[in-house]
Amino acid sequence: MTTALFLLSTSFLLGLLGLTLHRIHFMSILICIETMMLVLYLMMTTFISMTNTATTAIMPVLLLAMSACEASSGLALLVATSRTHGTDHMKNLSLLKC
């Protein structure tokens, strides 16, 4: 494993660790998910550039587009929950009330 892939996998695990430990605010959850998606994008581009495969070169672009859609829908949910509940604390949110 090269140094770049080791650092990328370490940063993905740090994003996953942040997702599991810091679930107080909805915004911190969205930031951790976005970090994990961007690290996956960088891993894909690194892997494709190392293997020189042209058939899978479109995959990072599709992942980046899906990441942008995920970020926009997450921010829309953040605005909706902060308008209805008054805060973005995850302790105040319940699936049964929404």
N, CA and C atoms as a LAMMPS dump frame, in Angstrom:
ITEM: TIMESTEP
0
ITEM: NUMBER OF ATOMS
294
ITEM: BOX BOUNDS ff ff ff
-5.0000000000000000e+02 5.0000000000000000e+02
-5.0000000000000000e+02 5.0000000000000000e+02
-5.0000000000000000e+02 5.0000000000000000e+02
ITEM: ATOMS id mol type element x y z
1 1 1 N 0.844 -1.171 0
2 1 2 C 0 0 0
3 1 3 C 0.893 1.239 0
4 2 1 N 0.595 2.141 -0.885
5 2 2 C 1.397 3.348 -0.97
6 2 3 C 1.022 4.311 0.15
7 3 1 N 1.826 5.325 0.296
8 3 2 C 1.596 6.308 1.345
9 3 3 C 0.307 7.08 1.114
10 4 1 N 0.018 7.401 -0.146
11 4 2 C -1.198 8.166 -0.449
12 4 3 C -2.452 7.359 -0.101
13 5 1 N -2.469 6.089 -0.475
14 5 2 C -3.645 5.276 -0.15
15 5 3 C -3.772 5.042 1.349
16 6 1 N -2.638 4.946 2.046
17 6 2 C -2.688 4.8 3.498
18 6 3 C -3.261 6.054 4.153
19 7 1 N -2.837 7.224 3.691
20 7 2 C -3.36 8.461 4.248
21 7 3 C -4.837 8.652 3.919
22 8 1 N -5.236 8.253 2.717
23 8 2 C -6.639 8.382 2.348
24 8 3 C -7.52 7.432 3.15
25 9 1 N -7.056 6.215 3.341
26 9 2 C -7.862 5.285 4.136
27 9 3 C -7.894 5.691 5.607
28 10 1 N -6.813 6.285 6.093
29 10 2 C -6.815 6.798 7.464
30 10 3 C -7.787 7.96 7.608
31 11 1 N -7.835 8.847 6.625
32 11 2 C -8.768 9.969 6.699
33 11 3 C -10.213 9.5 6.551
34 12 1 N -10.452 8.439 5.786
35 12 2 C -11.803 7.88 5.712
36 12 3 C -12.22 7.305 7.069
37 13 1 N -11.302 6.612 7.719
38 13 2 C -11.612 6.063 9.041
39 13 3 C -11.804 7.154 10.08
40 14 1 N -11.094 8.268 9.948
41 14 2 C -11.306 9.393 10.854
42 14 3 C -12.681 10.026 10.632
43 15 1 N -13.121 10.099 9.379
44 15 2 C -14.468 10.581 9.1
45 15 3 C -15.53 9.652 9.658
46 16 1 N -15.284 8.352 9.561
47 16 2 C -16.213 7.369 10.127
48 16 3 C -16.223 7.44 11.65
49 17 1 N -15.064 7.649 12.239
50 17 2 C -14.986 7.803 13.685
51 17 3 C -15.701 9.065 14.147
52 18 1 N -15.557 10.145 13.401
53 18 2 C -16.279 11.37 13.715
54 18 3 C -17.773 11.193 13.576
55 19 1 N -18.191 10.38 12.619
56 19 2 C -19.616 10.12 12.44
57 19 3 C -20.185 9.326 13.602
58 20 1 N -19.405 8.401 14.144
59 20 2 C -19.922 7.589 15.243
60 20 3 C -19.84 8.3 16.588
61 21 1 N -18.856 9.16 16.778
62 21 2 C -18.674 9.773 18.092
63 21 3 C -19.347 11.135 18.251
64 22 1 N -19.441 11.914 17.204
65 22 2 C -19.952 13.282 17.309
66 22 3 C -21.316 13.398 16.652
67 23 1 N -22.299 12.75 17.219
68 23 2 C -23.653 12.805 16.674
69 23 3 C -24.534 13.73 17.505
70 24 1 N -24.025 14.889 17.88
71 24 2 C -24.809 15.829 18.668
72 24 3 C -25.621 16.733 17.748
73 25 1 N -24.966 17.293 16.742
74 25 2 C -25.641 18.195 15.811
75 25 3 C -25.793 17.523 14.455
76 26 1 N -26.86 17.877 13.757
77 26 2 C -27.114 17.331 12.426
78 26 3 C -26.066 17.824 11.427
79 27 1 N -25.58 19.049 11.631
80 27 2 C -24.579 19.6 10.725
81 27 3 C -23.258 18.844 10.814
82 28 1 N -22.861 18.419 11.999
83 28 2 C -21.614 17.659 12.133
84 28 3 C -21.732 16.29 11.471
85 29 1 N -22.916 15.707 11.497
86 29 2 C -23.139 14.438 10.799
87 29 3 C -22.993 14.632 9.301
88 30 1 N -23.568 15.715 8.782
89 30 2 C -23.461 15.982 7.344
90 30 3 C -22.024 16.251 6.927
91 31 1 N -21.26 16.93 7.753
92 31 2 C -19.865 17.214 7.422
93 31 3 C -19.047 15.928 7.407
94 32 1 N -19.294 15.032 8.348
95 32 2 C -18.566 13.756 8.372
96 32 3 C -18.902 12.904 7.151
97 33 1 N -20.172 12.879 6.759
98 33 2 C -20.566 12.119 5.57
99 33 3 C -19.944 12.72 4.319
100 34 1 N -19.896 14.039 4.243
101 34 2 C -19.294 14.691 3.077
102 34 3 C -17.786 14.436 3.03
103 35 1 N -17.146 14.404 4.178
104 35 2 C -15.712 14.075 4.229
105 35 3 C -15.459 12.668 3.717
106 36 1 N -16.299 11.73 4.134
107 36 2 C -16.133 10.352 3.676
108 36 3 C -16.359 10.233 2.168
109 37 1 N -17.324 10.969 1.633
110 37 2 C -17.568 10.919 0.19
111 37 3 C -16.404 11.523 -0.599
112 38 1 N -15.845 12.619 -0.111
113 38 2 C -14.715 13.226 -0.824
114 38 3 C -13.463 12.359 -0.757
115 39 1 N -13.269 11.666 0.349
116 39 2 C -12.127 10.746 0.439
117 39 3 C -12.331 9.569 -0.513
118 40 1 N -13.556 9.079 -0.623
119 40 2 C -13.825 8.019 -1.605
120 40 3 C -13.553 8.494 -3.025
121 41 1 N -13.9 9.754 -3.313
122 41 2 C -13.603 10.322 -4.627
123 41 3 C -12.095 10.355 -4.872
124 42 1 N -11.338 10.804 -3.877
125 42 2 C -9.887 10.845 -4.045
126 42 3 C -9.282 9.457 -4.165
127 43 1 N -9.83 8.481 -3.434
128 43 2 C -9.349 7.102 -3.56
129 43 3 C -9.61 6.557 -4.963
130 44 1 N -10.785 6.836 -5.492
131 44 2 C -11.101 6.348 -6.843
132 44 3 C -10.19 6.959 -7.888
133 45 1 N -9.971 8.269 -7.799
134 45 2 C -9.109 8.906 -8.792
135 45 3 C -7.665 8.431 -8.662
136 46 1 N -7.211 8.196 -7.44
137 46 2 C -5.855 7.676 -7.246
138 46 3 C -5.729 6.274 -7.804
139 47 1 N -6.723 5.441 -7.543
140 47 2 C -6.679 4.068 -8.041
141 47 3 C -6.736 4.023 -9.565
142 48 1 N -7.557 4.86 -10.171
143 48 2 C -7.662 4.871 -11.63
144 48 3 C -6.383 5.405 -12.26
145 49 1 N -5.765 6.412 -11.64
146 49 2 C -4.522 6.936 -12.209
147 49 3 C -3.353 5.958 -12.021
148 50 1 N -3.405 5.145 -10.969
149 50 2 C -2.335 4.174 -10.767
150 50 3 C -2.469 2.977 -11.697
151 51 1 N -3.693 2.559 -12.018
152 51 2 C -3.889 1.382 -12.851
153 51 3 C -4.044 1.698 -14.33
154 52 1 N -4.228 2.966 -14.674
155 52 2 C -4.376 3.415 -16.06
156 52 3 C -5.51 2.692 -16.793
157 53 1 N -6.65 2.56 -16.128
158 53 2 C -7.812 1.952 -16.767
159 53 3 C -8.739 3.058 -17.259
160 54 1 N -8.978 3.064 -18.539
161 54 2 C -9.82 4.107 -19.127
162 54 3 C -11.303 3.748 -19.065
163 55 1 N -11.611 2.481 -18.833
164 55 2 C -13.025 2.082 -18.83
165 55 3 C -13.773 2.576 -17.599
166 56 1 N -13.083 2.743 -16.492
167 56 2 C -13.744 3.187 -15.272
168 56 3 C -13.423 4.64 -14.941
169 57 1 N -12.999 5.412 -15.91
170 57 2 C -12.596 6.797 -15.657
171 57 3 C -13.792 7.699 -15.37
172 58 1 N -15.001 7.296 -15.717
173 58 2 C -16.179 8.121 -15.486
174 58 3 C -16.7 7.974 -14.055
175 59 1 N -16.282 6.945 -13.352
176 59 2 C -16.808 6.664 -12.01
177 59 3 C -16.551 7.78 -10.995
178 60 1 N -15.376 8.419 -10.95
179 60 2 C -15.214 9.53 -9.989
180 60 3 C -16.143 10.707 -10.269
181 61 1 N -16.417 10.968 -11.517
182 61 2 C -17.325 12.063 -11.857
183 61 3 C -18.74 11.738 -11.382
184 62 1 N -19.165 10.506 -11.558
185 62 2 C -20.485 10.106 -11.077
186 62 3 C -20.557 10.157 -9.551
187 63 1 N -19.488 9.744 -8.883
188 63 2 C -19.461 9.802 -7.424
189 63 3 C -19.495 11.24 -6.928
190 64 1 N -18.814 12.135 -7.616
191 64 2 C -18.823 13.543 -7.238
192 64 3 C -20.205 14.16 -7.453
193 65 1 N -20.893 13.761 -8.522
194 65 2 C -22.255 14.252 -8.758
195 65 3 C -23.209 13.739 -7.687
196 66 1 N -23.059 12.468 -7.305
197 66 2 C -23.904 11.915 -6.243
198 66 3 C -23.599 12.59 -4.906
199 67 1 N -22.353 12.935 -4.684
200 67 2 C -21.973 13.619 -3.455
201 67 3 C -22.582 15.019 -3.399
202 68 1 N -22.631 15.702 -4.521
203 68 2 C -23.253 17.027 -4.556
204 68 3 C -24.756 16.932 -4.305
205 69 1 N -25.393 15.908 -4.858
206 69 2 C -26.828 15.702 -4.608
207 69 3 C -27.082 15.361 -3.15
208 70 1 N -26.22 14.559 -2.557
209 70 2 C -26.355 14.199 -1.142
210 70 3 C -26.177 15.418 -0.258
211 71 1 N -25.25 16.283 -0.595
212 71 2 C -25.025 17.486 0.205
213 71 3 C -26.201 18.438 0.117
214 72 1 N -26.761 18.594 -1.069
215 72 2 C -27.894 19.517 -1.21
216 72 3 C -29.139 18.988 -0.51
217 73 1 N -29.391 17.693 -0.589
218 73 2 C -30.557 17.154 0.117
219 73 3 C -30.34 17.164 1.627
220 74 1 N -29.115 16.965 2.087
221 74 2 C -28.818 17.044 3.508
222 74 3 C -29.006 18.45 4.055
223 75 1 N -28.58 19.449 3.29
224 75 2 C -28.782 20.828 3.735
225 75 3 C -30.252 21.222 3.71
226 76 1 N -31.006 20.688 2.749
227 76 2 C -32.45 20.943 2.735
228 76 3 C -33.125 20.32 3.956
229 77 1 N -32.691 19.118 4.34
230 77 2 C -33.219 18.499 5.556
231 77 3 C -32.824 19.285 6.798
232 78 1 N -31.627 19.832 6.803
233 78 2 C -31.18 20.639 7.937
234 78 3 C -32.04 21.883 8.087
235 79 1 N -32.334 22.551 6.997
236 79 2 C -33.177 23.74 7.046
237 79 3 C -34.587 23.379 7.492
238 80 1 N -35.112 22.278 6.981
239 80 2 C -36.465 21.871 7.352
240 80 3 C -36.574 21.497 8.825
241 81 1 N -35.583 20.77 9.333
242 81 2 C -35.652 20.38 10.747
243 81 3 C -35.398 21.552 11.674
244 82 1 N -34.544 22.476 11.281
245 82 2 C -34.316 23.629 12.152
246 82 3 C -35.505 24.582 12.142
247 83 1 N -36.279 24.595 11.068
248 83 2 C -37.496 25.411 11.049
249 83 3 C -38.605 24.783 11.877
250 84 1 N -38.736 23.468 11.814
251 84 2 C -39.836 22.838 12.542
252 84 3 C -39.514 22.623 14.008
253 85 1 N -38.27 22.257 14.327
254 85 2 C -37.9 21.939 15.702
255 85 3 C -37.159 23.072 16.402
256 86 1 N -36.68 24.038 15.664
257 86 2 C -35.99 25.165 16.262
258 86 3 C -34.513 24.95 16.528
259 87 1 N -34.01 23.745 16.355
260 87 2 C -32.602 23.444 16.603
261 87 3 C -32.183 22.267 15.735
262 88 1 N -30.874 22.042 15.671
263 88 2 C -30.39 20.898 14.904
264 88 3 C -29.815 19.82 15.804
265 89 1 N -30.125 19.87 17.092
266 89 2 C -29.679 18.824 18.013
267 89 3 C -30.385 17.518 17.678
268 90 1 N -29.62 16.449 17.614
269 90 2 C -30.203 15.155 17.268
270 90 3 C -31.01 14.57 18.419
271 91 1 N -30.766 15.047 19.635
272 91 2 C -31.514 14.522 20.777
273 91 3 C -32.981 14.955 20.713
274 92 1 N -33.252 16.128 20.123
275 92 2 C -34.607 16.623 20.043
276 92 3 C -35.417 16.013 18.909
277 93 1 N -34.752 15.384 17.967
278 93 2 C -35.432 14.829 16.808
279 93 3 C -35.889 13.4 17.097
280 94 1 N -37.057 13.087 16.631
281 94 2 C -37.584 11.733 16.752
282 94 3 C -38.303 11.394 15.456
283 95 1 N -38.158 10.178 14.998
284 95 2 C -38.816 9.777 13.753
285 95 3 C -40.329 9.707 13.926
286 96 1 N -40.797 9.474 15.125
287 96 2 C -42.23 9.37 15.341
288 96 3 C -42.922 10.729 15.309
289 97 1 N -42.202 11.804 15.669
290 97 2 C -42.784 13.136 15.655
291 97 3 C -42.793 13.748 14.264
292 98 1 N -41.832 13.4 13.434
293 98 2 C -41.736 13.99 12.1
294 98 3 C -42.724 13.329 11.22
